[in-house]
Amino acid sequence: MYFKITLLIFILFSIFFSCSFGEKEDYSQLEEWREELRTEMIQSRRDLMSTTDLNIKSEIFINEHIKFYSWLRPRISPEFIDSTCDDQMLKKLLIPQLEPVKLLLSFSEPKDDFFEIYPLPPEILHILGPNDKEGIANDEIELIDKNNLEWTVSYSREPLKLIKKDVWYIIPTKMTESVYKGCKL
């Protein structure tokens, strides 16, 4: 009898211990994305501030904007992207769509933040996170199951949804998906 009780207690503690200290999900990939994008954003803003000529500034902005879309493409789950959508095709698609933005920016104030006048895709803004935070420690990451998670930042109403295949991939918003699915000319 004593042996059975000891065995039962040992089994219960083993289960509790394995559940408490089981394998935690590694979110370092998300941390790396944030670090990469913040570095890119700093460089983009430096490039924009390198001139006061609004026409040149708007041209730089368009190129930077396209770079962010190119950065995002390989991180979106493949089923949401047209297989023919490479960087060159994406650029050909986006430049005509951004021409009105270029015109708008050419009339703005020299000190205006172009990224506030015409924001980046919501996925990029989400990954960048709040300005006052480093890393993802204060973000809310909810693991739905072993292959799906929702990543929430303080200023966003909707979480960024991700799916895990070999690595984490973004499930894009309908607007962003339409850019990559419509990447045919």
Backbone as a ProteinNet text record, in pm:
[ID]
protein_1_A
[PRIMARY]
MYFKITLLIFILFSIFFSCSFGEKEDYSQLEEWREELRTEMIQSRRDLMSTTDLNIKSEIFINEHIKFYSWLRPRISPEFIDSTCDDQMLKKLLIPQLEPVKLLLSFSEPKDDFFEIYPLPPEILHILGPNDKEGIANDEIELIDKNNLEWTVSYSREPLKLIKKDVWYIIPTKMTESVYKGCKL
[TERTIARY]
82.7	0	87.6	187.3	278.6	349.7	386.5	454.5	363.3	234.9	139.5	118.3	108.5	89	213	330	455.6	466.6	432.4	436.7	338.6	218.8	117.7	165.2	221.2	272.1	386.7	474.6	586.7	535.9	437.2	380.7	315.9	239.5	174.7	277.2	381.1	486.8	560.7	581.7	649.6	567.6	437.5	349	347.6	333.5	332.3	463.3	573.9	705.8	725.8	685.3	703.2	612.9	494.6	405.7	457.5	507.1	554.9	682.1	769.3	899.2	919.1	809.3	817.3	880.2	887.6	951.3	871	936.8	872.3	894.5	799.7	810.9	919	995.8	1104.5	1052	1051.8	1004.6	1119.8	1239.1	1355.4	1342.8	1272.4	1251.7	1175.3	1074.6	996.2	1082.7	1166	1259.9	1355.6	1405.7	1496.6	1426.6	1300.7	1225.3	1218.8	1185.2	1171.9	1305	1412.2	1544.1	1580.8	1557.5	1587.7	1509.3	1378.6	1293.8	1326.9	1357.1	1393.3	1522.5	1616.6	1741.2	1712.4	1628.2	1589.9	1518.3	1430.5	1354.6	1447.4	1542.4	1638.4	1714.6	1761.3	1835.9	1746.8	1623.1	1530.1	1507.2	1489.4	1468	1593.7	1710.3	1835.2	1844.1	1811.8	1816.4	1720.3	1601.6	1503.7	1551.1	1620.5	1667.4	1795.1	1848.7	1974.1	1955.5	1830.6	1804	1683.4	1678.1	1560.1	1475.4	1527.2	1453.5	1338.7	1215	1098.8	1082.1	1121.5	1110.5	1205.8	1327.6	1424.7	1380.4	1331.5	1285	1169.4	1076.1	963.4	1009.4	1108.6	1165.6	1232.7	1307.8	1371.5	1264.8	1158.3	1052	989.2	960.8	900.2	992.7	1121.2	1216.7	1223.6	1220.5	1223.2	1095.7	984.1	855.7	857.5	909.3	918.5	1012.6	1120.7	1213	1142.3	1052.7	979.7	885.7	821	737.1	822.3	941.3	1031.9	1079.6	1101.6	1140.8	1028.6	906.6	790.9	758.1	778.4	736.2	781.5	908.9	948.1	901.3	846	799.7	649.8	584.4	441.3	425.5	327.3	301.8	283.1	354.5	358.4	222.6	122.3	-7.3	-76.8	-25.4	-83.2	-8.2	88.6	172.3	172.7	158.3	171.3	315.9	335.5	471.1	559.9	500.1	579.6	618.5	578.9	601.6	741.7	835.6	970.7	988.3	1107	1130.2	1108.8	1152.3	1136.8	989.3	914.9	772.3	698.8	735	673.6	699.4	820.6	856	774.9	761.6	682.9	537.1	486.9	348.5	329.8	422.8	404.8	434.3	529.7	566.5	446.5	367.8	251.6	148.8	134.7	39.4	86.6	217.9	272.2	296.9	275.1	294.6	208.8	79.1	1	58	112.7	174.6	296.9	372.8	492	453.1	345.1	296.7	254.1	179.4	135.4	255.4	354.2	471.8	553.6	551.6	629.6	573.1	449.8	389	386.6	442.7	437.8	545.3	539.7	640.1	771.2	884.7	1013.8	1039.7	981.4	1006	902.9	804.4	703.5	767.3	711.6	756.2	674.1	738.2	667.7	603.2	663.9	607.8	480	455.6	328.5	224.7	269.5	177	121.4	208.8	167	230.1	153.9	211.9	248.4	329.8	371.8	260	274.2	172.5	153.8	32.1	5.8	95	134.2	221.7	356.7	409.3	537.6	522.9	416.5	394.2	380.2	313.3	293.4	427.2	509.1	638.6	730.4	725.5	807.7	775.4	648.3	607	609.5	571.2	571.3	712.4	721.3	851.6	926.9	854.9	919.3	965.2	952	984.4	1096.1	1175.7	1278.5	1230.9	1256.6	1222.7	1074	1039.2	898.8	849.4	928.1	895.3	760.2	721.9	595.9	480.4	507	400.2	327.1	204.4	128.3	134	187.5	195.9	114.7	8.3	-80	-63.7	-13.4	2.8	-132.7	-195.9	-327.8	-313.8	-222.6	-181.5	-36.7	20.9	165.1	202.4	104.4	133.2	68.9	3.1	-64.8	-46.4	-19	-12.1	-66.4	-102.5	-147.9	-56.1	-4.9	93	25.9	7.7	-60.8	36.7	30.3	107.1	8.1	56.6	-31.1	-121.6	-77.9	-156.5	-244.1	-244.6	-318.9	-446.2	-552.8	-678.6	-679.3	-611.3	-609	-469.8	-464.8	-332.8	-279.5	-149.8	-85.5	-90	-142.5	-155.4	-39	15.3	127.7	98.8	158.1	144.8	285.5	302.1	434.7	436.5	533.4	560.4	696.6	802	935.7	978.2	934.1	954	819.9	815	692	675.1	551.5	515.1	394.7	386.5	277	157	39.6	-85.4	-125	-117.6	-135.5	-280.3	-295.8	-428.3	-474.3	-601.5	-654.9	-588.4	-564.4	-502.2	-361.3	-282	-145.3	-146.4	-235.5	-246.4	-275.9	-361.4	-397.1	-276.5	-180.5	-59.6	21	40	124.2	52	-78.7	-155.1	-174.1	-179.7	-200.9	-71.4	34.2	167.7	189	84.3	94.5	67.6	138.9	114.9	48.1
-118.9	0	126	127.4	241.2	262.4	154.8	160.4	222.6	186.3	238.9	389.2	433	575.7	653.7	601.3	666	673	564	560	661.1	669	763.4	907.9	938.8	1074	1105.7	1009.1	1028.4	1055.2	980.7	999.4	1136.7	1177.6	1308.7	1421.6	1412	1513.6	1514.4	1398	1389.3	1457.7	1433.7	1497.3	1648	1691	1833.4	1899	1834.8	1888.6	1897.2	1795.7	1797.8	1901.4	1922.9	2026.1	2166	2184.5	2315.8	2357.1	2264.3	2296.2	2228.5	2204.9	2142.4	2236.7	2192.6	2270.7	2397.3	2510.6	2638.1	2672.9	2741.7	2782.8	2889.3	2878.7	2972.9	3083.7	3206.3	3320.4	3409.1	3355.2	3434.8	3483.9	3408.5	3451.7	3584	3597.6	3721.2	3835.9	3805.4	3904.4	3952.2	3858.8	3893.3	3981.4	3949.5	4032	4175.3	4191.5	4326.2	4400	4333.9	4397.7	4437.7	4347.8	4377.8	4498.6	4497.9	4606.9	4739.9	4737.1	4862.7	4919.2	4832.1	4876.8	4934.9	4865.8	4914.9	5049.7	5063.9	5187.9	5303.7	5279.9	5385.5	5429.6	5333.1	5366.2	5438.8	5395.7	5461.3	5606.4	5630.1	5768.2	5852.7	5793.4	5866.3	5903.6	5807.9	5834.4	5947	5946.2	6051.3	6188.1	6190.2	6317	6367	6289	6328	6441.7	6475.1	6582.8	6664.1	6788.1	6870.8	6885.2	6840.1	6844.6	6743.5	6794.5	6707.3	6607	6642.5	6547.1	6429.3	6459.6	6352.3	6271.3	6342	6276.5	6180.2	6223.1	6135.3	6014.8	6033.8	5922	5821.6	5872.8	5786.1	5709.7	5780.1	5715.7	5600.4	5620.8	5515.4	5393.7	5416.6	5305.2	5233.2	5309.4	5249.1	5169.2	5223.6	5155.9	5020.4	5019.4	4895.4	4796.2	4846.4	4757.8	4687.4	4758	4695.1	4586	4610.1	4505.7	4385.8	4411.6	4302.4	4225.1	4296.1	4229.6	4138.6	4183.8	4111.7	3985.8	3991	3881.8	3742.7	3717.5	3580.7	3538.4	3631	3599.8	3573.2	3589.6	3559.9	3414.5	3350	3209.6	3193.8	3098.7	3086	3075.1	3019.2	3006	3140.2	3247.4	3380	3463.3	3401.7	3475.6	3406	3484.2	3432.5	3387.2	3267.7	3212.1	3290.9	3370	3450.1	3586.3	3612.8	3744.1	3753.7	3801.1	3824.5	3974.7	4015.2	4156.3	4249.1	4207.4	4291.7	4308.7	4199.4	4204.8	4290.7	4274.7	4353.1	4502.1	4536.2	4676.2	4732	4654.6	4698.5	4721.1	4640.1	4653.3	4774.2	4794.9	4898.2	5039.9	5057.7	5193.8	5270.8	5215.7	5292.5	5320.9	5227.4	5248.6	5357.7	5376.7	5475.1	5611.8	5625.5	5755.5	5866.8	5842.7	5949.5	5987.6	5889.4	5916.1	6005.1	5975.4	6055	6200.9	6222.5	6358	6425.3	6354.7	6407.8	6446.1	6360.5	6385.8	6503.5	6525.4	6636.7	6773.1	6775.9	6900.2	6910	6813.2	6813.6	6905.1	6923.8	7004.3	6926	6992.2	6921.6	6839.6	6880.7	6808.4	6699.5	6683.4	6579	6440.8	6350.2	6210.9	6140.2	6107.7	6045.6	5913.1	5841.8	5713.9	5731.3	5852	5879.7	5929	5999.4	6047.2	5929.2	5839.9	5720.9	5599.4	5531	5423.5	5298	5218	5089.2	4986.7	4868.1	4763.4	4734.1	4697.5	4675.6	4568.1	4469.1	4364.2	4421.9	4513.7	4577.8	4662.9	4742.4	4826.8	4741.6	4628.9	4538.6	4482.6	4437	4378.8	4485.1	4607.6	4715.4	4737.7	4724.7	4740.8	4885.4	4910.6	5046.2	5104.5	5235.2	5303.1	5292	5281.2	5287.3	5151.9	5047.7	4914.7	4850.2	4774.2	4692.5	4548	4476.8	4335	4309.3	4185.1	4145.4	4106.2	4133.5	4090.4	4143	4263.1	4321.5	4298.8	4231.2	4197.2	4074	4057.2	3939	3838.4	3721.4	3615.5	3498	3467.2	3358.2	3243.1	3132.1	3012.5	2943.1	2945.5	2884.8	2732.5	2681.7	2541.6	2539.6	2423.1	2418.8	2482.3	2507	2564.4	2700.1	2757.5	2886.3	2973	3100.4	3193.1	3328.3	3406.3	3543.7	3634.2	3736.2	3828.1	3964.1	4011.7	4138.4	4240.6	4361.3	4473.6	4573.3	4661.4	4749	4838.8	4887.6	4985.1	4923.6	4794.7	4730.7	4665.2	4681.1	4617	4469.4	4437.2	4299.4	4238.9	4112.4	4048.6	4012.2	4001.2	3949.9	3798.3	3732.9	3587.1	3523.6	3418.6	3347.3	3198.1	3132.2	2987.7	2929.3	2814.5	2752.4	2636.3	2642.9	2530.1	2480.4	2510.3	2483.3	2599.1	2720	2840.2	2913.7	3024.7	3102.8	3185.1	3187.4	3269.4	3354.8	3471.5	3564.8	3527.3	3534.3	3525.2	3670.4	3715.6	3858.7	3905.4	4036.8	4096.7	4085.3	4103.6	4094.8	4197.3	4316.5	4421.1	4379.3	4330.5	4289.2	4166.3	4074.4	3954.8	3994.1	4094.3	4135.2	4189.3	4248.7	4298.6	4181.5	4079.5	3967.1	3868.3	3857	3770.2	3837.9	3970.2	4044.9	4083.8	4012.9	4046.7	3998.5	3998.1	3959.9	4083.6	4098.5	4213.6	4169
0	0	0	87.8	96.3	-37.2	-102.4	-231.9	-338.3	-338.3	-437.2	-418.2	-294.7	-266.9	-308.7	-276.8	-315.6	-467.1	-533.6	-680	-739.9	-685	-733	-715.1	-599.3	-573.8	-669.1	-689.5	-781.7	-923.7	-968	-1103.1	-1115.1	-1014.3	-1017.9	-1021.6	-938.6	-941.2	-1074.4	-1130.5	-1261.1	-1369.3	-1368.5	-1466.9	-1445.7	-1321.3	-1291.3	-1332.1	-1298.7	-1331	-1482.2	-1554.8	-1700.8	-1766.4	-1711.3	-1767.3	-1735	-1614	-1572.3	-1642.4	-1661.5	-1719.2	-1853.5	-1921.9	-2053.9	-2154.6	-2274.3	-2380.2	-2407.7	-2394.2	-2423.1	-2568.5	-2624.4	-2765	-2778.4	-2881.3	-2907.3	-2998.5	-2946.7	-3024.3	-3070.2	-3073.2	-3113.6	-3257.6	-3340.7	-3479.5	-3483.2	-3398	-3392.6	-3341.4	-3243.8	-3189.7	-3299.4	-3379.2	-3489.1	-3591.9	-3623.1	-3718.3	-3668.7	-3540.3	-3484.8	-3492.2	-3455.5	-3459.9	-3602.6	-3697.9	-3838.8	-3887.3	-3859.7	-3908.3	-3842	-3714.8	-3648.2	-3705.7	-3735.1	-3798.4	-3935.9	-4013.5	-4146.8	-4138	-4039	-4023.8	-3988.8	-3902.1	-3866.5	-3990.4	-4068.4	-4189.9	-4290.9	-4304.6	-4397.1	-4358.2	-4229.5	-4183.2	-4203.1	-4182.9	-4209.8	-4357.2	-4443.1	-4587.2	-4625	-4563.9	-4592.7	-4544.4	-4432.5	-4377.3	-4444.2	-4535.4	-4600.8	-4701.4	-4730.8	-4826.2	-4781.3	-4827.3	-4801	-4926.5	-5038.3	-5164.6	-5157.8	-5158.9	-5141.6	-5255.3	-5375.4	-5485.9	-5466.4	-5427.5	-5401.4	-5279.4	-5179.2	-5057.6	-5087.3	-5171	-5203.7	-5285.5	-5370.7	-5447.8	-5353.5	-5256.6	-5157	-5079.4	-5041.7	-4965	-5042.5	-5169.3	-5251.3	-5255	-5275.5	-5278.3	-5143.5	-5035.9	-4902.2	-4877.4	-4919.6	-4902.8	-4974.8	-5095.1	-5173	-5104	-5044.5	-4971.4	-4855.8	-4788	-4678.3	-4729.9	-4842.6	-4902.7	-4944.3	-4994.9	-5033	-4910.2	-4800.1	-4675.6	-4626.5	-4639.8	-4588.2	-4669.1	-4799.5	-4888.8	-4844.6	-4816	-4778.6	-4639.2	-4563.7	-4429.1	-4424.4	-4537.8	-4547.2	-4589.1	-4531.6	-4563.6	-4714.6	-4775.9	-4922.4	-4991.8	-4925.5	-4993.4	-5016.4	-4957.3	-4975.8	-5079.4	-5147	-5241.6	-5376.5	-5480.9	-5616.6	-5635	-5685	-5697.9	-5794	-5882.3	-5976.6	-5919.2	-5796.5	-5734.9	-5676.1	-5757	-5706.6	-5681.5	-5639.8	-5606.1	-5725.2	-5842.8	-5962.4	-5999.3	-5995.2	-6027.4	-5924.6	-5798.8	-5692.2	-5713.6	-5750	-5775.3	-5892.1	-6000	-6116	-6078.3	-5987.5	-5943.1	-5851.8	-5759	-5656.9	-5704.6	-5792.8	-5835.4	-5890.5	-5983.4	-6031.5	-5920.8	-5826.9	-5717.6	-5621.9	-5612.8	-5519.5	-5582.7	-5711.7	-5778.5	-5716.7	-5688.1	-5622.7	-5485.5	-5415.4	-5285.3	-5304.8	-5407	-5438.4	-5461.6	-5534.3	-5560.1	-5429.6	-5347.9	-5218.6	-5131.9	-5127.4	-5044.1	-5094.2	-5224.3	-5279.9	-5238	-5184.7	-5136.8	-4984.3	-4916.2	-4769.8	-4711.9	-4582.8	-4512.7	-4506.2	-4518.4	-4516.4	-4389.8	-4277.8	-4152.7	-4125.8	-4212.7	-4194.1	-4200.1	-4120.5	-4124.5	-4231.7	-4341.5	-4453.2	-4413.6	-4318.4	-4276.8	-4195	-4146.1	-4079.3	-4179.3	-4281.9	-4385.2	-4464.4	-4503.1	-4577.5	-4510.5	-4425.6	-4345	-4424.9	-4362.8	-4417.1	-4399.5	-4458	-4438.1	-4288.4	-4248.3	-4105.8	-4043.4	-4120.9	-4067.6	-4025.8	-4106.3	-4075	-3948.6	-3941.3	-3823.4	-3697.8	-3711.9	-3599	-3550.7	-3643.6	-3607.1	-3546.5	-3599.1	-3542.5	-3395.5	-3360.1	-3221.7	-3177.1	-3051.8	-2997.4	-2993.6	-3008.7	-3010.1	-2878.3	-2769.2	-2638	-2584.8	-2662.8	-2611.7	-2691.3	-2621.9	-2685.8	-2681.3	-2786.1	-2787.7	-2787.2	-2757	-2758.2	-2619.2	-2516.5	-2380.4	-2332.9	-2371.7	-2325.4	-2422	-2532.5	-2625.6	-2573.7	-2618.4	-2579.4	-2693.7	-2664.3	-2764.8	-2713.7	-2786.7	-2746.8	-2844.9	-2794	-2874.7	-2881.2	-2998.1	-3015.6	-3014.6	-3092.2	-3090.8	-3135.8	-3153.9	-3182.9	-3316.1	-3403.4	-3535.3	-3560.7	-3463	-3481.4	-3357.5	-3382.8	-3270.6	-3311.8	-3210.4	-3230.1	-3149.5	-3216.5	-3157.4	-3146	-3024.4	-3000.4	-2942.8	-2997.7	-2943.3	-2885	-2799.5	-2720.9	-2804.4	-2917.9	-2993	-3102.4	-3115	-3223.5	-3171.6	-3247.9	-3210.6	-3247.3	-3355.5	-3405	-3388.3	-3348.7	-3339.1	-3477.4	-3486.8	-3607.2	-3594.8	-3696.5	-3691.8	-3765.8	-3705	-3764.5	-3767.3	-3864.1	-3878.1	-3885.4	-3820.6	-3820	-3917.4	-4005.3	-4094.6	-4050.2	-4119	-4064.4	-3973.5	-4005.3	-3924	-3919	-3846.3	-3839.3	-3966.1	-4016.6	-4132	-4094.2	-4154.4	-4128.9	-4214.2	-4153.2	-4228.5	-4254.3	-4378.9	-4406.7	-4395.7	-4380.2	-4388.9	-4533.8	-4557.6	-4694.9	-4786.3	-4733.2	-4814.4	-4858.6	-4764.5	-4797	-4886.4	-4859.2	-4944.1	-5088.1	-5107.6	-5244.1	-5320.3	-5250	-5316.3	-5370.6	-5288.6	-5328.8	-5420.4	-5408.8	-5499.5	-5634.6	-5633.8	-5757	-5824	-5793.7	-5842.4	-5986	-6065.1	-6206.3	-6289.6	-6396.4	-6484.2	-6611.8
[MASK]
+++++++++++++++++++++++++++++++++++++++++++++++++++++++++++++++++++++++++++++++++++++++++++++++++++++++++++++++++++++++++++++++++++++++++++++++++++++++++++++++++++++++++++++++++++++++++

